[in-house]
Amino acid sequence: MKKSIGLMLCLLWTCKVISQDLKPIVQEINSTQYFCFDLKQSRFLAKRLEYSLYQDSIIVTLKLRSLKWRQLVQKKDTIIFKLETKVENLSLVQENDQLQIGELNLTIKKQNKKIKRGKLERWFFGGGLLVLTGIIIAQ
């Protein structure tokens, strides 16, 4: 019986406290202020809180994505810089190779001229030796 009376008093007290508009009723209990809401207001507040938590989680997710994208862009930039230096180095190597090929071609041309000159000298020497041998035999 005592429990039911206590329950009735609590129910009457909460009915008195429920507000009909969107402003809560402030109750002071033991010099502490409490806000009382009805079911409609509670649902509205719950939806708002859930929506704000959802937005906060989206903001955190977008910040993380933004940070990851910045890191990826930084890595991409460093890779591009390294590849550009490699391209420059390879172009220098190619120029050096072209210069070496040109020098080798000049060396080959000089050696071909020496070989042709040597053949011509052998022909002259062989022809002179042949003429000299013919003169010696003829005498």
A tleap script that builds the chain and sets N, CA, C and O, in Angstrom:
source leaprc.protein.ff14SB
mol = sequence {
  NMET LYS LYS SER ILE GLY LEU MET LEU CYS
  LEU LEU TRP THR CYS LYS VAL ILE SER GLN
  ASP LEU LYS PRO ILE VAL GLN GLU ILE ASN
  SER THR GLN TYR PHE CYS PHE ASP LEU LYS
  GLN SER ARG PHE LEU ALA LYS ARG LEU GLU
  TYR SER LEU TYR GLN ASP SER ILE ILE VAL
  THR LEU LYS LEU ARG SER LEU LYS TRP ARG
  GLN LEU VAL GLN LYS LYS ASP THR ILE ILE
  PHE LYS LEU GLU THR LYS VAL GLU ASN LEU
  SER LEU VAL GLN GLU ASN ASP GLN LEU GLN
  ILE GLY GLU LEU ASN LEU THR ILE LYS LYS
  GLN ASN LYS LYS ILE LYS ARG GLY LYS LEU
  GLU ARG TRP PHE PHE GLY GLY GLY LEU LEU
  VAL LEU THR GLY ILE ILE ILE ALA CGLN
}
set mol.1.N position { 0.800 -1.184 0.000 }
set mol.1.CA position { 0.000 0.000 0.000 }
set mol.1.C position { 0.853 1.262 0.000 }
set mol.1.O position { 0.573 2.227 -0.711 }
set mol.2.N position { 1.890 1.228 0.808 }
set mol.2.CA position { 2.769 2.386 0.860 }
set mol.2.C position { 3.449 2.606 -0.494 }
set mol.2.O position { 3.662 3.743 -0.916 }
set mol.3.N position { 3.778 1.523 -1.152 }
set mol.3.CA position { 4.441 1.624 -2.452 }
set mol.3.C position { 3.497 2.220 -3.487 }
set mol.3.O position { 3.907 3.041 -4.308 }
set mol.4.N position { 2.251 1.815 -3.450 }
set mol.4.CA position { 1.286 2.335 -4.427 }
set mol.4.C position { 1.013 3.816 -4.208 }
set mol.4.O position { 0.833 4.561 -5.171 }
set mol.5.N position { 0.979 4.252 -2.947 }
set mol.5.CA position { 0.777 5.674 -2.660 }
set mol.5.C position { 1.977 6.471 -3.165 }
set mol.5.O position { 1.816 7.550 -3.736 }
set mol.6.N position { 3.160 5.943 -2.957 }
set mol.6.CA position { 4.376 6.613 -3.445 }
set mol.6.C position { 4.386 6.702 -4.968 }
set mol.6.O position { 4.810 7.703 -5.545 }
set mol.7.N position { 3.914 5.644 -5.599 }
set mol.7.CA position { 3.833 5.621 -7.052 }
set mol.7.C position { 2.828 6.627 -7.555 }
set mol.7.O position { 3.083 7.321 -8.539 }
set mol.8.N position { 1.679 6.718 -6.890 }
set mol.8.CA position { 0.634 7.684 -7.275 }
set mol.8.C position { 1.146 9.107 -7.127 }
set mol.8.O position { 0.911 9.950 -7.992 }
set mol.9.N position { 1.839 9.371 -6.042 }
set mol.9.CA position { 2.385 10.711 -5.827 }
set mol.9.C position { 3.398 11.072 -6.922 }
set mol.9.O position { 3.428 12.199 -7.417 }
set mol.10.N position { 4.209 10.103 -7.275 }
set mol.10.CA position { 5.201 10.345 -8.345 }
set mol.10.C position { 4.507 10.608 -9.669 }
set mol.10.O position { 4.912 11.501 -10.414 }
set mol.11.N position { 3.478 9.852 -9.969 }
set mol.11.CA position { 2.756 10.052 -11.229 }
set mol.11.C position { 2.078 11.412 -11.266 }
set mol.11.O position { 2.127 12.107 -12.281 }
set mol.12.N position { 1.445 11.792 -10.163 }
set mol.12.CA position { 0.803 13.104 -10.107 }
set mol.12.C position { 1.831 14.223 -10.236 }
set mol.12.O position { 1.589 15.236 -10.891 }
set mol.13.N position { 2.946 14.028 -9.620 }
set mol.13.CA position { 3.992 15.043 -9.662 }
set mol.13.C position { 4.550 15.178 -11.084 }
set mol.13.O position { 4.780 16.303 -11.528 }
set mol.14.N position { 4.780 14.062 -11.828 }
set mol.14.CA position { 5.292 14.118 -13.194 }
set mol.14.C position { 4.250 14.691 -14.137 }
set mol.14.O position { 4.605 15.393 -15.084 }
set mol.15.N position { 2.976 14.412 -13.905 }
set mol.15.CA position { 1.941 14.991 -14.763 }
set mol.15.C position { 1.908 16.499 -14.623 }
set mol.15.O position { 1.656 17.217 -15.590 }
set mol.16.N position { 2.159 16.965 -13.435 }
set mol.16.CA position { 2.173 18.403 -13.203 }
set mol.16.C position { 3.354 19.056 -13.923 }
set mol.16.O position { 3.263 20.205 -14.356 }
set mol.17.N position { 4.440 18.333 -14.047 }
set mol.17.CA position { 5.688 18.878 -14.584 }
set mol.17.C position { 5.708 18.879 -16.114 }
set mol.17.O position { 6.411 19.708 -16.692 }
set mol.18.N position { 4.983 18.004 -16.795 }
set mol.18.CA position { 5.053 17.870 -18.258 }
set mol.18.C position { 4.601 19.160 -18.917 }
set mol.18.O position { 3.583 19.743 -18.546 }
set mol.19.N position { 5.361 19.586 -19.883 }
set mol.19.CA position { 5.080 20.834 -20.585 }
set mol.19.C position { 4.412 20.526 -21.912 }
set mol.19.O position { 4.679 19.481 -22.505 }
set mol.20.N position { 3.566 21.395 -22.383 }
set mol.20.CA position { 2.846 21.178 -23.629 }
set mol.20.C position { 3.515 21.862 -24.827 }
set mol.20.O position { 3.194 21.516 -25.963 }
set mol.21.N position { 4.421 22.806 -24.625 }
set mol.21.CA position { 5.124 23.418 -25.751 }
set mol.21.C position { 6.549 22.853 -25.789 }
set mol.21.O position { 6.834 21.875 -25.098 }
set mol.22.N position { 7.439 23.443 -26.574 }
set mol.22.CA position { 8.787 22.888 -26.710 }
set mol.22.C position { 9.735 23.325 -25.603 }
set mol.22.O position { 10.887 22.892 -25.581 }
set mol.23.N position { 9.285 24.167 -24.690 }
set mol.23.CA position { 10.129 24.592 -23.585 }
set mol.23.C position { 9.924 23.632 -22.422 }
set mol.23.O position { 8.788 23.343 -22.047 }
set mol.24.N position { 11.023 23.134 -21.847 }
set mol.24.CA position { 10.862 22.226 -20.705 }
set mol.24.C position { 10.519 22.992 -19.441 }
set mol.24.O position { 10.767 24.191 -19.321 }
set mol.25.N position { 9.952 22.272 -18.525 }
set mol.25.CA position { 9.648 22.851 -17.227 }
set mol.25.C position { 10.828 22.566 -16.307 }
set mol.25.O position { 11.311 21.437 -16.230 }
set mol.26.N position { 11.275 23.583 -15.625 }
set mol.26.CA position { 12.417 23.431 -14.736 }
set mol.26.C position { 11.897 23.127 -13.340 }
set mol.26.O position { 11.058 23.852 -12.807 }
set mol.27.N position { 12.398 22.057 -12.759 }
set mol.27.CA position { 12.026 21.654 -11.407 }
set mol.27.C position { 13.273 21.711 -10.530 }
set mol.27.O position { 14.359 21.310 -10.948 }
set mol.28.N position { 13.101 22.212 -9.316 }
set mol.28.CA position { 14.206 22.231 -8.373 }
set mol.28.C position { 13.965 21.147 -7.338 }
set mol.28.O position { 12.939 21.118 -6.659 }
set mol.29.N position { 14.935 20.264 -7.242 }
set mol.29.CA position { 14.868 19.192 -6.255 }
set mol.29.C position { 16.194 19.220 -5.503 }
set mol.29.O position { 17.260 19.049 -6.095 }
set mol.30.N position { 16.116 19.430 -4.229 }
set mol.30.CA position { 17.303 19.515 -3.373 }
set mol.30.C position { 18.285 20.565 -3.896 }
set mol.30.O position { 19.486 20.310 -3.981 }
set mol.31.N position { 17.782 21.715 -4.235 }
set mol.31.CA position { 18.549 22.862 -4.749 }
set mol.31.C position { 19.322 22.536 -6.038 }
set mol.31.O position { 20.326 23.181 -6.340 }
set mol.32.N position { 18.853 21.541 -6.792 }
set mol.32.CA position { 19.419 21.202 -8.094 }
set mol.32.C position { 18.311 21.325 -9.120 }
set mol.32.O position { 17.196 20.853 -8.897 }
set mol.33.N position { 18.615 21.960 -10.248 }
set mol.33.CA position { 17.596 22.152 -11.282 }
set mol.33.C position { 17.566 20.947 -12.223 }
set mol.33.O position { 18.602 20.464 -12.680 }
set mol.34.N position { 16.359 20.483 -12.496 }
set mol.34.CA position { 16.144 19.387 -13.434 }
set mol.34.C position { 15.179 19.865 -14.512 }
set mol.34.O position { 14.276 20.656 -14.238 }
set mol.35.N position { 15.374 19.379 -15.748 }
set mol.35.CA position { 14.490 19.731 -16.857 }
set mol.35.C position { 13.585 18.548 -17.135 }
set mol.35.O position { 14.051 17.411 -17.215 }
set mol.36.N position { 12.304 18.805 -17.282 }
set mol.36.CA position { 11.329 17.748 -17.531 }
set mol.36.C position { 10.764 17.914 -18.940 }
set mol.36.O position { 10.347 19.008 -19.321 }
set mol.37.N position { 10.751 16.824 -19.716 }
set mol.37.CA position { 10.254 16.840 -21.095 }
set mol.37.C position { 9.155 15.812 -21.248 }
set mol.37.O position { 9.135 14.803 -20.543 }
set mol.38.N position { 8.231 16.069 -22.174 }
set mol.38.CA position { 7.230 15.048 -22.483 }
set mol.38.C position { 7.792 14.135 -23.575 }
set mol.38.O position { 8.926 14.318 -24.017 }
set mol.39.N position { 7.010 13.167 -24.003 }
set mol.39.CA position { 7.474 12.160 -24.954 }
set mol.39.C position { 7.835 12.779 -26.305 }
set mol.39.O position { 8.848 12.419 -26.905 }
set mol.40.N position { 7.019 13.694 -26.776 }
set mol.40.CA position { 7.257 14.351 -28.066 }
set mol.40.C position { 8.567 15.139 -28.032 }
set mol.40.O position { 9.376 15.071 -28.958 }
set mol.41.N position { 8.757 15.889 -26.940 }
set mol.41.CA position { 9.986 16.660 -26.802 }
set mol.41.C position { 11.202 15.738 -26.696 }
set mol.41.O position { 12.256 16.024 -27.264 }
set mol.42.N position { 11.053 14.654 -25.979 }
set mol.42.CA position { 12.154 13.700 -25.831 }
set mol.42.C position { 12.543 13.109 -27.171 }
set mol.42.O position { 13.730 12.978 -27.468 }
set mol.43.N position { 11.566 12.751 -27.979 }
set mol.43.CA position { 11.856 12.215 -29.318 }
set mol.43.C position { 12.568 13.253 -30.174 }
set mol.43.O position { 13.536 12.952 -30.871 }
set mol.44.N position { 12.060 14.498 -30.104 }
set mol.44.CA position { 12.668 15.579 -30.874 }
set mol.44.C position { 14.134 15.771 -30.458 }
set mol.44.O position { 15.015 15.883 -31.311 }
set mol.45.N position { 14.384 15.807 -29.158 }
set mol.45.CA position { 15.752 15.969 -28.661 }
set mol.45.C position { 16.630 14.778 -29.047 }
set mol.45.O position { 17.789 14.953 -29.423 }
set mol.46.N position { 16.076 13.573 -28.955 }
set mol.46.CA position { 16.841 12.379 -29.313 }
set mol.46.C position { 17.234 12.410 -30.786 }
set mol.46.O position { 18.364 12.080 -31.146 }
set mol.47.N position { 16.276 12.817 -31.640 }
set mol.47.CA position { 16.587 12.905 -33.069 }
set mol.47.C position { 17.669 13.941 -33.328 }
set mol.47.O position { 18.584 13.722 -34.122 }
set mol.48.N position { 17.546 15.095 -32.629 }
set mol.48.CA position { 18.545 16.154 -32.807 }
set mol.48.C position { 19.926 15.696 -32.347 }
set mol.48.O position { 20.929 15.942 -33.017 }
set mol.49.N position { 19.965 15.033 -31.204 }
set mol.49.CA position { 21.247 14.540 -30.700 }
set mol.49.C position { 21.851 13.500 -31.642 }
set mol.49.O position { 23.046 13.524 -31.933 }
set mol.50.N position { 21.008 12.598 -32.106 }
set mol.50.CA position { 21.488 11.569 -33.027 }
set mol.50.C position { 21.981 12.203 -34.320 }
set mol.50.O position { 23.011 11.799 -34.858 }
set mol.51.N position { 21.254 13.187 -34.815 }
set mol.51.CA position { 21.640 13.884 -36.040 }
set mol.51.C position { 22.967 14.617 -35.847 }
set mol.51.O position { 23.821 14.594 -36.734 }
set mol.52.N position { 23.146 15.270 -34.690 }
set mol.52.CA position { 24.401 15.985 -34.446 }
set mol.52.C position { 25.556 15.008 -34.292 }
set mol.52.O position { 26.661 15.288 -34.756 }
set mol.53.N position { 25.321 13.858 -33.644 }
set mol.53.CA position { 26.372 12.840 -33.545 }
set mol.53.C position { 26.727 12.311 -34.928 }
set mol.53.O position { 27.900 12.083 -35.225 }
set mol.54.N position { 25.723 12.114 -35.771 }
set mol.54.CA position { 25.961 11.658 -37.142 }
set mol.54.C position { 26.795 12.676 -37.906 }
set mol.54.O position { 27.733 12.317 -38.618 }
set mol.55.N position { 26.443 13.959 -37.750 }
set mol.55.CA position { 27.204 15.005 -38.431 }
set mol.55.C position { 28.633 15.069 -37.911 }
set mol.55.O position { 29.573 15.251 -38.684 }
set mol.56.N position { 28.793 14.923 -36.615 }
set mol.56.CA position { 30.139 14.926 -36.040 }
set mol.56.C position { 30.970 13.774 -36.586 }
set mol.56.O position { 32.149 13.947 -36.894 }
set mol.57.N position { 30.354 12.593 -36.707 }
set mol.57.CA position { 31.093 11.451 -37.242 }
set mol.57.C position { 31.441 11.681 -38.706 }
set mol.57.O position { 32.517 11.288 -39.156 }
set mol.58.N position { 30.545 12.313 -39.451 }
set mol.58.CA position { 30.855 12.635 -40.857 }
set mol.58.C position { 32.015 13.619 -40.924 }
set mol.58.O position { 32.910 13.469 -41.754 }
set mol.59.N position { 32.004 14.625 -40.054 }
set mol.59.CA position { 33.086 15.611 -40.034 }
set mol.59.C position { 34.418 14.939 -39.719 }
set mol.59.O position { 35.427 15.228 -40.362 }
set mol.60.N position { 34.426 14.050 -38.741 }
set mol.60.CA position { 35.660 13.346 -38.386 }
set mol.60.C position { 36.130 12.492 -39.559 }
set mol.60.O position { 37.319 12.469 -39.877 }
set mol.61.N position { 35.203 11.794 -40.198 }
set mol.61.CA position { 35.551 10.960 -41.349 }
set mol.61.C position { 36.118 11.810 -42.487 }
set mol.61.O position { 37.109 11.434 -43.113 }
set mol.62.N position { 35.492 12.945 -42.747 }
set mol.62.CA position { 35.983 13.817 -43.816 }
set mol.62.C position { 37.342 14.409 -43.472 }
set mol.62.O position { 38.177 14.579 -44.360 }
set mol.63.N position { 37.581 14.724 -42.210 }
set mol.63.CA position { 38.896 15.230 -41.808 }
set mol.63.C position { 39.965 14.168 -42.028 }
set mol.63.O position { 41.056 14.465 -42.513 }
set mol.64.N position { 39.640 12.921 -41.665 }
set mol.64.CA position { 40.593 11.832 -41.879 }
set mol.64.C position { 40.877 11.631 -43.363 }
set mol.64.O position { 42.025 11.445 -43.767 }
set mol.65.N position { 39.818 11.670 -44.171 }
set mol.65.CA position { 40.001 11.531 -45.615 }
set mol.65.C position { 40.845 12.668 -46.176 }
set mol.65.O position { 41.713 12.452 -47.023 }
set mol.66.N position { 40.585 13.871 -45.701 }
set mol.66.CA position { 41.343 15.031 -46.152 }
set mol.66.C position { 42.819 14.874 -45.793 }
set mol.66.O position { 43.692 15.177 -46.606 }
set mol.67.N position { 43.095 14.407 -44.589 }
set mol.67.CA position { 44.471 14.186 -44.170 }
set mol.67.C position { 45.137 13.130 -45.036 }
set mol.67.O position { 46.282 13.295 -45.454 }
set mol.68.N position { 44.413 12.035 -45.308 }
set mol.68.CA position { 44.972 10.981 -46.164 }
set mol.68.C position { 45.228 11.493 -47.569 }
set mol.68.O position { 46.250 11.166 -48.173 }
set mol.69.N position { 44.297 12.306 -48.103 }
set mol.69.CA position { 44.498 12.860 -49.450 }
set mol.69.C position { 45.708 13.783 -49.488 }
set mol.69.O position { 46.474 13.769 -50.451 }
set mol.70.N position { 45.881 14.593 -48.431 }
set mol.70.CA position { 47.060 15.471 -48.388 }
set mol.70.C position { 48.335 14.652 -48.371 }
set mol.70.O position { 49.302 14.989 -49.053 }
set mol.71.N position { 48.341 13.573 -47.591 }
set mol.71.CA position { 49.528 12.714 -47.545 }
set mol.71.C position { 49.779 12.077 -48.904 }
set mol.71.O position { 50.925 11.993 -49.346 }
set mol.72.N position { 48.723 11.628 -49.568 }
set mol.72.CA position { 48.883 11.029 -50.893 }
set mol.72.C position { 49.399 12.049 -51.910 }
set mol.72.O position { 50.245 11.728 -52.745 }
set mol.73.N position { 48.886 13.274 -51.834 }
set mol.73.CA position { 49.353 14.322 -52.748 }
set mol.73.C position { 50.824 14.617 -52.489 }
set mol.73.O position { 51.591 14.827 -53.429 }
set mol.74.N position { 51.221 14.635 -51.221 }
set mol.74.CA position { 52.622 14.883 -50.885 }
set mol.74.C position { 53.501 13.750 -51.420 }
set mol.74.O position { 54.572 14.007 -51.971 }
set mol.75.N position { 53.060 12.507 -51.262 }
set mol.75.CA position { 53.813 11.371 -51.803 }
set mol.75.C position { 53.894 11.452 -53.314 }
set mol.75.O position { 54.946 11.199 -53.901 }
set mol.76.N position { 52.772 11.808 -53.951 }
set mol.76.CA position { 52.751 11.939 -55.406 }
set mol.76.C position { 53.740 12.999 -55.857 }
set mol.76.O position { 54.464 12.800 -56.833 }
set mol.77.N position { 53.775 14.128 -55.152 }
set mol.77.CA position { 54.696 15.199 -55.512 }
set mol.77.C position { 56.153 14.764 -55.372 }
set mol.77.O position { 56.984 15.090 -56.220 }
set mol.78.N position { 56.462 14.031 -54.307 }
set mol.78.CA position { 57.837 13.561 -54.143 }
set mol.78.C position { 58.197 12.538 -55.227 }
set mol.78.O position { 59.319 12.534 -55.734 }
set mol.79.N position { 57.250 11.682 -55.573 }
set mol.79.CA position { 57.510 10.703 -56.638 }
set mol.79.C position { 57.719 11.413 -57.964 }
set mol.79.O position { 58.608 11.047 -58.732 }
set mol.80.N position { 56.901 12.433 -58.240 }
set mol.80.CA position { 57.058 13.193 -59.479 }
set mol.80.C position { 58.416 13.874 -59.511 }
set mol.80.O position { 59.081 13.877 -60.547 }
set mol.81.N position { 58.838 14.455 -58.385 }
set mol.81.CA position { 60.141 15.123 -58.322 }
set mol.81.C position { 61.259 14.118 -58.587 }
set mol.81.O position { 62.177 14.403 -59.356 }
set mol.82.N position { 61.190 12.942 -57.956 }
set mol.82.CA position { 62.215 11.918 -58.172 }
set mol.82.C position { 62.238 11.455 -59.626 }
set mol.82.O position { 63.306 11.268 -60.207 }
set mol.83.N position { 61.052 11.270 -60.210 }
set mol.83.CA position { 60.997 10.838 -61.608 }
set mol.83.C position { 61.545 11.919 -62.545 }
set mol.83.O position { 62.193 11.601 -63.542 }
set mol.84.N position { 61.290 13.190 -62.232 }
set mol.84.CA position { 61.836 14.270 -63.056 }
set mol.84.C position { 63.360 14.280 -62.996 }
set mol.84.O position { 64.019 14.471 -64.018 }
set mol.85.N position { 63.925 14.074 -61.805 }
set mol.85.CA position { 65.386 14.022 -61.706 }
set mol.85.C position { 65.934 12.802 -62.450 }
set mol.85.O position { 67.004 12.872 -63.054 }
set mol.86.N position { 65.203 11.688 -62.407 }
set mol.86.CA position { 65.638 10.512 -63.167 }
set mol.86.C position { 65.626 10.801 -64.663 }
set mol.86.O position { 66.539 10.403 -65.386 }
set mol.87.N position { 64.587 11.498 -65.124 }
set mol.87.CA position { 64.500 11.844 -66.546 }
set mol.87.C position { 65.669 12.737 -66.936 }
set mol.87.O position { 66.276 12.542 -67.988 }
set mol.88.N position { 65.988 13.721 -66.089 }
set mol.88.CA position { 67.124 14.592 -66.377 }
set mol.88.C position { 68.419 13.800 -66.437 }
set mol.88.O position { 69.233 13.999 -67.338 }
set mol.89.N position { 68.611 12.896 -65.474 }
set mol.89.CA position { 69.823 12.072 -65.463 }
set mol.89.C position { 69.894 11.176 -66.697 }
set mol.89.O position { 70.956 11.018 -67.298 }
set mol.90.N position { 68.758 10.593 -67.069 }
set mol.90.CA position { 68.748 9.730 -68.253 }
set mol.90.C position { 69.005 10.524 -69.526 }
set mol.90.O position { 69.650 10.019 -70.445 }
set mol.91.N position { 68.517 11.751 -69.598 }
set mol.91.CA position { 68.795 12.572 -70.784 }
set mol.91.C position { 70.284 12.920 -70.851 }
set mol.91.O position { 70.864 12.952 -71.936 }
set mol.92.N position { 70.906 13.181 -69.692 }
set mol.92.CA position { 72.352 13.437 -69.680 }
set mol.92.C position { 73.126 12.190 -70.111 }
set mol.92.O position { 74.096 12.284 -70.863 }
set mol.93.N position { 72.693 11.032 -69.633 }
set mol.93.CA position { 73.340 9.779 -70.038 }
set mol.93.C position { 73.197 9.573 -71.534 }
set mol.93.O position { 74.150 9.164 -72.197 }
set mol.94.N position { 72.009 9.855 -72.076 }
set mol.94.CA position { 71.782 9.708 -73.512 }
set mol.94.C position { 72.670 10.661 -74.304 }
set mol.94.O position { 73.235 10.266 -75.324 }
set mol.95.N position { 72.804 11.914 -73.853 }
set mol.95.CA position { 73.685 12.861 -74.536 }
set mol.95.C position { 75.130 12.375 -74.511 }
set mol.95.O position { 75.841 12.454 -75.512 }
set mol.96.N position { 75.557 11.867 -73.342 }
set mol.96.CA position { 76.922 11.327 -73.250 }
set mol.96.C position { 77.112 10.140 -74.190 }
set mol.96.O position { 78.155 10.011 -74.832 }
set mol.97.N position { 76.112 9.284 -74.269 }
set mol.97.CA position { 76.188 8.142 -75.187 }
set mol.97.C position { 76.290 8.615 -76.637 }
set mol.97.O position { 77.063 8.067 -77.422 }
set mol.98.N position { 75.502 9.641 -76.990 }
set mol.98.CA position { 75.562 10.173 -78.356 }
set mol.98.C position { 76.947 10.751 -78.647 }
set mol.98.O position { 77.489 10.541 -79.732 }
set mol.99.N position { 77.523 11.477 -77.683 }
set mol.99.CA position { 78.869 12.019 -77.867 }
set mol.99.C position { 79.895 10.896 -78.034 }
set mol.99.O position { 80.780 10.981 -78.885 }
set mol.100.N position { 79.775 9.847 -77.221 }
set mol.100.CA position { 80.696 8.717 -77.342 }
set mol.100.C position { 80.539 8.023 -78.691 }
set mol.100.O position { 81.530 7.639 -79.312 }
set mol.101.N position { 79.311 7.863 -79.139 }
set mol.101.CA position { 79.074 7.232 -80.445 }
set mol.101.C position { 79.686 8.088 -81.551 }
set mol.101.O position { 80.301 7.563 -82.479 }
set mol.102.N position { 79.515 9.414 -81.450 }
set mol.102.CA position { 80.122 10.316 -82.446 }
set mol.102.C position { 81.638 10.211 -82.451 }
set mol.102.O position { 82.251 10.151 -83.517 }
set mol.103.N position { 82.251 10.188 -81.265 }
set mol.103.CA position { 83.706 10.056 -81.173 }
set mol.103.C position { 84.165 8.713 -81.730 }
set mol.103.O position { 85.179 8.642 -82.424 }
set mol.104.N position { 83.422 7.646 -81.428 }
set mol.104.CA position { 83.770 6.323 -81.967 }
set mol.104.C position { 83.654 6.302 -83.487 }
set mol.104.O position { 84.483 5.691 -84.161 }
set mol.105.N position { 82.622 6.970 -84.042 }
set mol.105.CA position { 82.490 7.047 -85.501 }
set mol.105.C position { 83.669 7.791 -86.113 }
set mol.105.O position { 84.179 7.384 -87.157 }
set mol.106.N position { 84.110 8.879 -85.477 }
set mol.106.CA position { 85.289 9.608 -85.975 }
set mol.106.C position { 86.541 8.735 -85.918 }
set mol.106.O position { 87.356 8.738 -86.841 }
set mol.107.N position { 86.680 8.003 -84.844 }
set mol.107.CA position { 87.830 7.097 -84.706 }
set mol.107.C position { 87.796 6.027 -85.791 }
set mol.107.O position { 88.831 5.701 -86.373 }
set mol.108.N position { 86.623 5.480 -86.066 }
set mol.108.CA position { 86.485 4.461 -87.113 }
set mol.108.C position { 86.848 5.054 -88.472 }
set mol.108.O position { 87.540 4.413 -89.264 }
set mol.109.N position { 86.376 6.297 -88.752 }
set mol.109.CA position { 86.712 6.939 -90.026 }
set mol.109.C position { 88.221 7.145 -90.149 }
set mol.109.O position { 88.787 6.918 -91.218 }
set mol.110.N position { 88.879 7.571 -89.069 }
set mol.110.CA position { 90.332 7.770 -89.094 }
set mol.110.C position { 91.060 6.457 -89.340 }
set mol.110.O position { 92.018 6.398 -90.111 }
set mol.111.N position { 90.586 5.392 -88.665 }
set mol.111.CA position { 91.215 4.087 -88.849 }
set mol.111.C position { 90.998 3.573 -90.271 }
set mol.111.O position { 91.897 2.967 -90.854 }
set mol.112.N position { 89.797 3.814 -90.839 }
set mol.112.CA position { 89.548 3.400 -92.230 }
set mol.112.C position { 90.483 4.140 -93.180 }
set mol.112.O position { 91.005 3.550 -94.125 }
set mol.113.N position { 90.697 5.454 -92.924 }
set mol.113.CA position { 91.624 6.217 -93.767 }
set mol.113.C position { 93.030 5.667 -93.645 }
set mol.113.O position { 93.734 5.539 -94.647 }
set mol.114.N position { 93.453 5.337 -92.420 }
set mol.114.CA position { 94.792 4.766 -92.221 }
set mol.114.C position { 94.920 3.432 -92.946 }
set mol.114.O position { 95.954 3.143 -93.549 }
set mol.115.N position { 93.868 2.623 -92.886 }
set mol.115.CA position { 93.896 1.316 -93.551 }
set mol.115.C position { 93.986 1.508 -95.063 }
set mol.115.O position { 94.754 0.818 -95.734 }
set mol.116.N position { 93.194 2.453 -95.603 }
set mol.116.CA position { 93.231 2.707 -97.046 }
set mol.116.C position { 94.604 3.239 -97.448 }
set mol.116.O position { 95.155 2.836 -98.473 }
set mol.117.N position { 95.162 4.158 -96.627 }
set mol.117.CA position { 96.491 4.678 -96.907 }
set mol.117.C position { 97.532 3.567 -96.867 }
set mol.117.O position { 98.440 3.509 -97.697 }
set mol.118.N position { 97.376 2.684 -95.878 }
set mol.118.CA position { 98.313 1.559 -95.765 }
set mol.118.C position { 98.208 0.645 -96.971 }
set mol.118.O position { 99.227 0.158 -97.460 }
set mol.119.N position { 96.982 0.395 -97.470 }
set mol.119.CA position { 96.817 -0.443 -98.666 }
set mol.119.C position { 97.463 0.225 -99.876 }
set mol.119.O position { 98.145 -0.416 -100.676 }
set mol.120.N position { 97.224 1.553 -99.987 }
set mol.120.CA position { 97.805 2.301 -101.114 }
set mol.120.C position { 99.327 2.263 -101.044 }
set mol.120.O position { 99.991 2.087 -102.065 }
set mol.121.N position { 99.890 2.428 -99.832 }
set mol.121.CA position { 101.349 2.363 -99.670 }
set mol.121.C position { 101.863 0.978 -100.013 }
set mol.121.O position { 102.920 0.856 -100.632 }
set mol.122.N position { 101.140 -0.080 -99.626 }
set mol.122.CA position { 101.552 -1.446 -99.964 }
set mol.122.C position { 101.529 -1.648 -101.478 }
set mol.122.O position { 102.414 -2.287 -102.048 }
set mol.123.N position { 100.473 -1.077 -102.132 }
set mol.123.CA position { 100.413 -1.209 -103.600 }
set mol.123.C position { 101.609 -0.492 -104.243 }
set mol.123.O position { 102.256 -1.017 -105.150 }
set mol.124.N position { 101.883 0.726 -103.745 }
set mol.124.CA position { 103.044 1.434 -104.305 }
set mol.124.C position { 104.337 0.680 -104.010 }
set mol.124.O position { 105.189 0.531 -104.885 }
set mol.125.N position { 104.478 0.204 -102.768 }
set mol.125.CA position { 105.681 -0.534 -102.411 }
set mol.125.C position { 105.786 -1.827 -103.215 }
set mol.125.O position { 106.855 -2.173 -103.718 }
set mol.126.N position { 104.643 -2.547 -103.332 }
set mol.126.CA position { 104.637 -3.795 -104.115 }
set mol.126.C position { 104.910 -3.519 -105.594 }
set mol.126.O position { 105.660 -4.254 -106.236 }
set mol.127.N position { 104.290 -2.439 -106.144 }
set mol.127.CA position { 104.523 -2.093 -107.561 }
set mol.127.C position { 105.965 -1.671 -107.786 }
set mol.127.O position { 106.585 -2.049 -108.780 }
set mol.128.N position { 106.504 -0.869 -106.839 }
set mol.128.CA position { 107.913 -0.449 -106.966 }
set mol.128.C position { 108.841 -1.632 -106.863 }
set mol.128.O position { 109.831 -1.708 -107.591 }
set mol.129.N position { 108.534 -2.575 -105.955 }
set mol.129.CA position { 109.347 -3.783 -105.810 }
set mol.129.C position { 109.271 -4.632 -107.059 }
set mol.129.O position { 110.263 -5.228 -107.479 }
set mol.130.N position { 108.088 -4.686 -107.654 }
set mol.130.CA position { 107.906 -5.446 -108.889 }
set mol.130.C position { 108.684 -4.799 -110.030 }
set mol.130.O position { 109.337 -5.496 -110.807 }
set mol.131.N position { 108.621 -3.496 -110.135 }
set mol.131.CA position { 109.378 -2.792 -111.190 }
set mol.131.C position { 110.861 -2.961 -110.955 }
set mol.131.O position { 111.613 -3.197 -111.900 }
set mol.132.N position { 111.300 -2.846 -109.705 }
set mol.132.CA position { 112.712 -3.003 -109.387 }
set mol.132.C position { 113.172 -4.418 -109.689 }
set mol.132.O position { 114.268 -4.616 -110.215 }
set mol.133.N position { 112.347 -5.402 -109.363 }
set mol.133.CA position { 112.697 -6.803 -109.662 }
set mol.133.C position { 112.759 -7.001 -111.161 }
set mol.133.O position { 113.642 -7.696 -111.666 }
set mol.134.N position { 111.823 -6.392 -111.875 }
set mol.134.CA position { 111.853 -6.536 -113.354 }
set mol.134.C position { 113.100 -5.888 -113.927 }
set mol.134.O position { 113.678 -6.426 -114.872 }
set mol.135.N position { 113.533 -4.766 -113.402 }
set mol.135.CA position { 114.734 -4.095 -113.897 }
set mol.135.C position { 115.972 -4.917 -113.583 }
set mol.135.O position { 116.873 -5.042 -114.412 }
set mol.136.N position { 116.008 -5.472 -112.393 }
set mol.136.CA position { 117.162 -6.279 -112.007 }
set mol.136.C position { 117.215 -7.524 -112.869 }
set mol.136.O position { 118.304 -7.930 -113.276 }
set mol.137.N position { 116.106 -8.132 -113.158 }
set mol.137.CA position { 116.092 -9.340 -113.983 }
set mol.137.C position { 116.465 -8.987 -115.408 }
set mol.137.O position { 117.158 -9.749 -116.083 }
set mol.138.N position { 116.017 -7.862 -115.852 }
set mol.138.CA position { 116.302 -7.469 -117.239 }
set mol.138.C position { 117.775 -7.170 -117.399 }
set mol.138.O position { 118.228 -7.289 -118.538 }
set mol.139.N position { 118.532 -6.825 -116.498 }
set mol.139.CA position { 119.937 -6.506 -116.648 }
set mol.139.C position { 120.705 -7.748 -116.545 }
set mol.139.O position { 121.932 -7.724 -116.643 }
savepdb mol mol.pdb
quit
